[in-house]
Amino acid sequence: MRSYTVTEIWDIPIRVNTSLLIFLPILAWLIGSGQQIELYAALIERLTGVGFDLARLRAGSTPWLIGIAAAVGLFVSVTVHELGHSWVALRYDLEIESITLWILGGLASLKTFPKEWNREFWIAIAGPLTSVLVAAVCYAGVLVAPDSLQASRFVIGWLAITNVTLAAFNLLPAFPMDGGRVLRALLARSRPYGTATRIAARIGVGFAFLFAIVGVLNFQIILLLLAFFIYGAATTESKAVLLDELFEGLTVGDIVTREPATVDATTTVEVFGAQMLRNRKPIHLVVDDDGSPIGVVTLEDLQHARRTDHATTTVEEIMRDVPRIDPAADAFDTLVELQGTGSLDAIVQRDGDLVGVLSEADYAHAMTIQRGFRSGIGG
């Protein structure tokens, strides 16, 4: 689903996902209808000693106004929670790409997540601590709110309870939730970062299955969505950390294919197909009349060309313009950057001079060698 930027805080884009726009009216209805108001009014009174006139809370359109205010207040609280993470990350000079609000809460996207255990610990714990602080402010607000503002006092009390719940839930050691990141940070004090990630990810997957079982038994769609999110995010991040470990210390120049196969831009697709069959190279550097690289062409590009036009279509018409990368660039960081473009192909140049062509096959080959090398050392 699409996300829309609604504002910026500390130069961080605040985005709202379409799923949230669909869920907010449902949440408002759930709070404003049924027995929710009576249940929470009794709970707030038990915790604060402040009573409510239920007749006034149920009068007219008041329940629906309470539902709307509570739903909006919840996601304002989630935004503040994510800003807590972001504030600490900014103190460590880490860049935050955006904060996205969606059906399962919020997500602060850091461009790079720190590997230092103490930095990850404080960034992760900052969100729940912020929620506890918001809950404390709301608790005080309930105590000082005048009796005439029954609906407002109820919403403030509801937000106090919800923010405590938000903090407690996020502290579950279900990686990559806040508690899972805190767990990884603590594990990384005495273990390699990759090992800590794998342990935390396994625990996260365990929680995902638990949430899924509870969600199915109790018909809780939100828990099912959360289970899928945790499972996917935990396994994805675990794989990313494994790749980071494999490529640690390697640059693009270490894995690039030097002296790549080349093809002239004016070559027809028909001739190029025969050339690819002879040299068995799945990727070719496309050069102009002066021998300067202008793009790359792969077997996939060749397959997309119309078969009836192979004799007249040139390679230049089916080639792709790809990023130019310096050979000194970090191999893993480049992998992440290229994945964002949808292709791992790139032309590698130093000061305008060709070094080689980078492709998915280069990364796969490097991974195979690194795995074999490390397993050999371990044996």
C-alpha positions in Angstrom: 0.0 0.0 0.0 1.1 3.6 -0.7 2.3 6.0 2.0 1.8 9.8 1.9 4.0 12.4 3.5 1.9 14.6 5.7 4.5 16.7 7.5 8.1 16.9 8.7 9.5 16.9 12.2 13.3 17.6 12.7 13.5 17.3 8.8 12.1 13.7 9.1 9.2 13.0 6.7 6.2 11.7 8.6 4.3 9.4 6.3 0.8 7.9 6.7 0.2 4.5 5.0 -3.1 3.8 3.3 -3.7 0.9 5.7 -3.9 3.4 8.6 -6.5 5.6 6.8 -8.6 2.4 6.5 -8.0 1.3 10.1 -8.6 4.6 11.9 -12.4 4.7 11.3 -12.6 1.1 12.4 -10.7 1.8 15.6 -12.9 4.9 16.3 -16.0 2.7 15.9 -14.6 0.0 18.2 -13.8 2.5 20.9 -17.0 4.5 20.5 -19.4 1.6 20.4 -20.2 -1.4 22.6 -18.9 -1.6 26.2 -15.4 -0.1 25.6 -16.2 3.2 27.2 -17.7 1.6 30.3 -14.8 -0.8 30.7 -12.1 1.9 30.3 -14.0 4.4 32.5 -14.0 1.8 35.3 -10.3 1.0 34.8 -9.3 4.7 34.8 -11.3 5.3 37.9 -9.6 2.3 39.6 -6.1 3.6 38.7 -6.6 7.3 39.4 -9.6 7.6 41.7 -11.3 9.9 39.3 -14.8 8.9 38.5 -17.0 9.4 35.4 -20.6 10.1 34.6 -21.3 7.3 32.2 -24.6 8.9 31.1 -22.7 12.0 29.9 -20.1 9.9 28.1 -22.9 8.0 26.3 -25.1 10.9 25.4 -25.7 11.8 21.8 -22.7 11.8 19.5 -20.2 11.9 22.5 -19.2 8.2 22.1 -18.3 8.8 18.5 -16.3 11.9 19.3 -14.5 10.0 22.0 -13.7 7.2 19.5 -12.3 9.6 16.9 -10.2 11.5 19.5 -8.9 8.3 21.0 -8.0 6.8 17.6 -6.2 9.9 16.5 -4.5 10.3 19.9 -3.3 6.7 19.7 -1.4 7.3 16.5 -0.1 10.7 17.7 1.3 8.7 20.6 2.8 6.2 18.2 4.4 9.1 16.3 5.9 10.4 19.6 7.1 6.9 20.3 9.0 6.8 17.0 10.3 10.3 17.5 11.8 9.0 20.8 13.8 6.5 18.7 14.7 9.2 16.2 15.9 11.7 18.8 18.4 9.3 20.2 19.5 8.2 16.7 20.1 11.8 15.8 22.3 12.3 18.9 24.5 9.5 17.4 24.5 11.4 14.0 22.5 8.6 12.3 20.2 9.6 9.4 16.5 8.9 9.7 14.9 8.4 6.3 11.3 8.6 7.5 8.7 7.7 10.1 5.8 5.7 8.6 2.5 5.2 10.5 0.5 2.2 9.4 -2.0 -0.3 10.7 0.4 -2.0 13.1 1.8 1.2 14.6 4.8 3.1 13.4 8.2 2.5 11.9 11.3 4.8 12.1 13.5 3.9 9.1 17.2 4.5 9.8 19.5 4.7 6.8 22.0 2.6 8.8 21.5 0.8 12.1 24.4 0.9 14.5 26.3 -2.3 15.3 27.6 -0.9 18.6 25.5 -2.6 21.3 25.2 0.4 23.5 23.9 2.6 20.6 21.4 0.1 19.5 20.3 -0.4 23.1 19.6 3.3 23.8 17.9 3.8 20.4 15.7 0.8 20.9 14.8 1.5 24.5 14.1 5.2 23.8 10.7 4.5 22.2 9.2 2.6 25.1 10.6 5.1 27.6 9.0 7.9 25.6 5.7 6.1 25.7 6.0 5.7 29.5 6.7 9.5 29.7 3.6 10.2 27.6 1.5 7.9 29.8 2.8 9.8 32.9 1.8 13.2 31.4 -1.7 11.8 30.5 -2.0 10.3 34.0 -1.4 13.8 35.5 -3.8 15.2 33.0 -6.6 13.0 34.3 -6.0 14.2 37.8 -6.1 17.9 36.9 -8.8 17.9 34.3 -12.0 19.6 35.5 -15.1 17.5 36.1 -16.9 19.4 33.4 -14.6 17.9 30.7 -15.8 14.3 31.1 -15.1 13.2 27.5 -11.6 14.9 27.4 -10.7 13.4 30.7 -11.7 10.0 29.5 -9.7 10.2 26.3 -6.6 11.4 28.3 -7.0 8.5 30.7 -7.5 6.0 27.8 -4.2 7.3 26.2 -2.4 6.9 29.6 -3.4 3.2 29.7 -2.7 2.7 26.0 0.8 4.2 26.1 1.7 2.0 29.0 0.4 -1.0 27.0 2.3 0.2 23.9 5.5 0.4 25.9 5.0 -3.0 27.5 4.1 -4.7 24.2 7.0 -3.2 22.3 9.4 -4.5 25.0 8.5 -8.1 24.2 11.7 -9.8 23.0 10.1 -10.4 19.5 12.9 -9.2 17.1 12.7 -6.8 15.3 10.4 -5.0 17.8 12.0 -2.8 20.4 12.4 -5.5 22.9 14.0 -7.8 20.3 16.5 -5.0 19.5 17.2 -4.5 23.1 17.8 -8.3 23.4 20.2 -8.2 20.4 22.1 -5.3 21.9 22.5 -7.1 25.2 23.5 -10.4 23.4 26.1 -8.4 21.3 27.9 -7.4 24.5 29.5 -10.8 24.6 28.9 -12.3 21.2 29.6 -11.4 17.5 26.9 -9.1 16.1 25.8 -11.7 13.5 25.4 -14.4 16.2 23.4 -12.0 18.4 21.2 -11.2 15.4 20.5 -14.9 14.6 19.6 -15.7 18.2 17.3 -12.7 18.5 15.8 -13.5 15.1 15.0 -17.1 16.1 13.2 -15.8 19.3 11.4 -13.3 17.1 10.2 -16.1 14.8 9.0 -18.0 17.8 6.9 -15.1 18.9 5.6 -14.8 15.4 4.3 -18.3 15.5 2.8 -17.7 19.0 1.0 -14.5 17.8 -0.3 -16.5 14.8 -1.7 -19.3 17.0 -3.3 -16.8 19.4 -4.6 -14.8 16.5 -6.2 -17.8 14.8 -7.8 -19.1 18.1 -9.2 -15.7 19.0 -10.0 -14.4 15.5 -7.6 -11.5 16.0 -6.6 -10.2 12.5 -4.2 -7.7 14.0 -2.2 -10.4 15.7 -2.0 -12.4 12.5 -0.7 -9.3 10.6 1.8 -8.7 13.4 2.9 -12.4 13.2 3.5 -12.1 9.4 5.4 -8.8 9.9 7.7 -10.1 12.7 8.4 -13.3 10.8 9.2 -11.5 7.6 11.2 -8.7 9.2 13.2 -11.0 11.5 14.2 -13.4 8.7 15.0 -10.5 6.3 17.2 -8.7 8.8 19.0 -11.9 9.8 19.8 -12.5 6.2 21.0 -8.9 5.8 23.3 -9.2 8.7 24.7 -12.5 7.4 25.4 -10.8 4.1 27.1 -7.9 5.9 29.3 -10.4 7.7 30.2 -12.2 4.5 31.1 -9.0 2.7 32.9 -7.3 5.7 36.1 -5.7 4.5 35.4 -6.2 0.8 35.1 -3.4 -1.7 33.4 -3.4 -5.1 36.8 -3.7 -6.6 37.4 -7.0 -4.9 34.4 -8.7 -6.5 33.9 -6.9 -9.8 34.3 -8.7 -13.1 37.3 -7.1 -14.8 37.8 -7.1 -18.6 34.0 -7.9 -19.1 32.6 -9.1 -22.4 31.7 -6.1 -24.6 29.3 -5.5 -27.5 29.1 -2.5 -29.8 25.9 -0.4 -29.4 25.1 -0.7 -33.1 25.2 -4.5 -33.1 21.8 -6.1 -34.0 20.0 -8.3 -31.4 20.3 -11.2 -33.8 24.1 -10.9 -34.0 24.4 -10.3 -30.3 22.4 -13.4 -29.5 24.9 -15.5 -31.5 27.8 -13.7 -29.7 26.3 -14.5 -26.3 25.9 -18.1 -27.3 29.5 -18.3 -28.2 31.1 -16.6 -25.3 28.5 -17.7 -22.7 28.6 -14.4 -20.8 25.2 -13.5 -19.4 26.0 -9.8 -19.1 27.8 -7.6 -21.6 29.1 -4.0 -21.4 27.7 -1.9 -24.2 30.2 0.5 -25.8 29.9 3.3 -28.4 32.1 3.9 -31.4 34.8 5.4 -29.2 34.8 2.3 -26.9 33.2 4.3 -24.0 30.8 2.3 -21.8 27.2 3.5 -22.2 25.2 0.7 -20.5 24.9 -3.0 -20.0 22.8 -5.7 -21.7 21.9 -9.1 -20.3 20.2 -12.3 -21.4 17.0 -11.1 -19.7 17.1 -7.9 -21.9 17.6 -10.1 -24.9 14.6 -12.2 -24.0 12.4 -9.1 -23.8 13.2 -8.0 -27.3 10.6 -8.8 -29.9 11.6 -11.9 -31.8 10.3 -10.5 -35.1 12.6 -7.5 -34.8 15.9 -9.2 -34.0 17.4 -8.5 -37.4 16.8 -4.7 -37.2 16.8 -3.9 -33.5 20.2 -2.8 -32.1 21.7 -3.5 -28.7 21.5 0.1 -27.9 17.7 -0.1 -28.0 17.4 -2.9 -25.5 20.4 -2.0 -23.2 20.0 -0.5 -19.7 21.6 2.5 -18.3 23.0 1.4 -14.9 24.7 3.2 -11.9 28.4 4.0 -12.1 30.2 2.8 -8.9 33.7 3.6 -7.6 35.7 0.4 -7.0 36.6 1.6 -3.5 32.9 1.6 -2.4 31.9 -0.9 0.3 30.6 -4.1 -1.3 27.7 -4.6 1.1 26.6 -0.9 1.1 26.6 -1.0 -2.7 24.5 -4.2 -2.6 21.9 -2.5 -0.5 21.9 0.6 -2.7 21.6 -1.4 -5.9 18.8 -3.5 -4.5 16.8 -0.3 -4.2 17.1 0.1 -7.9 15.7 -3.3 -8.7 18.9 -4.6 -10.3 22.4 -5.5 -9.1 24.1 -4.5 -12.4 26.5 -1.5 -12.4 29.5 -0.2 -14.3 32.6 0.2 -12.1 34.8 3.2 -12.9 37.7 5.0 -11.2 38.1 8.6 -12.3 36.2 7.9 -15.5 38.3 4.9 -16.4 36.6 1.5 -16.7 37.4 -1.1 -14.1 34.8 -3.6 -14.9 31.1 -4.6 -14.7 29.3 -5.6 -11.4 26.4 -8.0 -11.5 24.4 -10.4 -9.3 26.7 -13.2 -10.4 29.7 -11.4 -8.9 27.9 -11.1 -5.6 26.9 -14.8 -5.7 30.4 -15.9 -6.6 31.9 -13.8 -3.7 29.3 -15.2 -1.3 30.2 -18.8 -2.3 33.9 -18.1 -1.8 33.5 -16.3 1.5 31.2 -19.1 2.9 33.7 -21.8 1.8 36.6 -19.9 3.2 35.0 -19.3 6.6 33.7 -22.8 6.9 37.2 -24.0 6.2 38.6 -21.8 8.9 36.0 -23.1 11.3 36.9 -26.7 10.6 
